[in-house]
Amino acid sequence: MTTTRDSRNQRGQVVRLSGELDLGTQAVFGAALRRASRDTERPWLVVDLRAVTFMDCIGLREVCAARASCLNRVPPGWVRLVYTAPAIGRLLEAAGLAGTFPRYATVSDAWRDRPAPARPPRRAPGRRPATRSPAAGRPGGREV
């Protein structure tokens, strides 16, 4: 995993990550988020996950800890996630955090608080949506 911080923005910090976010990289990721959330005048943190190839609940734990740190500052701050990988969205949904961390398509959108449009749920490959033909309810009728 690689982390870079962009401190040129005086409004807050941007942490850009690449590679895998898991137990093996937790310490580096957590340290980068902690530094970024405290080394800025305003507790605003954008976490760019577009180059992350894998993320599990360990990564979520660190993001939640950074959010708590930003919220506890005066004035309270925020953490916004930039990502495009559907797997990260599914992880947030499974953890019940999709509303807490809406998806932003770009860092610029995150600064402007413009969440990306919600994506429709994905169907399993090769499966059609369930439909009912008019004949399905009649004796001898078949579903199409």
N, C-alpha and C positions, 0 to 999 in steps of 0.2 A: 504494500500500500504506500502511496505517496500522498503527502499533504502539502499544500501551499497556502499561504495566507496573503490576502490582498489588503493592506492597511492604507492604501491611498485614499480610500473612501472615508472621509471624516465623519460620516454618519454612523459607521459601525465597521464590522469586519466581514470578510468573505473567506470561508475556508473551502478550498477545492480539494477533492479527494479522488484518488484513482486506485484501481486494484480491488482487492477483497477486504471487506470489513467483517471480521470475525474475531474469535477468541485470540488468535495469534497477533492481531493488529490492534486490539482493544486499547492497550496502553498508549500507543502512539496517537490513535484517533482521539481518545479521551483527553490526553494532554493538549493536543492541538485545539480542541474545543474549549477547554478550560482557559488556556492562554488567550484565545480570541475573545472569549466572553468577558474577561476582566481587563484586557489591555486596550480598552477602547473607552472613549469618553461616554458614549451612549451604548447601552446594553442591547444593541441590535446585531444579530448574527445571521448571515445567509450561509447555508451549507450546500455547496454544489456537489451533487452526487452523480452527475451525468456520466462520469468516467468510471464509476464503481461497477465492477463485474459481478460482485456477490455481496449480499448484506443479510445478516441474520439478526436475531433479537438482541445480541450483544451490541450491535450498532445502534439499535433503537434505545437501549438503555443509556448509552452515552449521549444521544441526542436529547432524550428526556431530561437527563441531568443538566445539560447545558441550558435547556429551556427553563428549568427551575432556577438556575443561577441567574439568568437574565431577568426572569420575573421578580426575583427577590431584590433586585437593585432599585435604587431610587434615582430617577423615575423608572418604573418597570419597563422591561424591554420585551423582545421576542426572538424566536428562532424560526426561520423559514427554510424549507427544503426545496431545492431545485433538482428535479430528476425526470427522466424519460422512460426508465425501465419499468415495464408493467409489474415485474416481480417486487419492486420496492413498494408500489402502490398496494399490491395484494398483502404484503407483510404489514403495512400500516393498517389496512382494513381488518386483517385477522387479529391484530392487537387492539383494535378499537381506537386507533389513533388517527384515522383518515381525516376526521373533522378538526383535530388539533393541529395536524400538519398537512394542510392542503398542498397539492402539487403546483409548483411553479415551473414553467417551461424554460425560463432564462433568469439569470441573475438580475437583469434589468427589471423583469416582471416582478421578482421578489421584492426589490426595493420599492417599487410602485404599488405593491400589494394588489397585483393582478393575477389571481390564481388561474391556472389553465382550465379549460373546459373539462368537465367530467368525461371520462371515457366510458363508452357502453361496455357492459360485461361481455367477456369473451366466451364464445361457445367452444365446446370441445371439437377438435378437428373431425370432419366427416359426419357430424351429427346435424340433422336438420332440426329447426325448432318444431315443437309439437303443434300439429294442426289437426283439425278435425274436419273431415269431409262431411257434406250433407248426408251421405249414405251411411255414415258410421253408426247412427242411432237406430237404424232400421234393421229388422231381421234379415240376415243374409248380406247386409251392407258391409263394406270394407273401408278401413281408413286408408288414406293415400299418404 
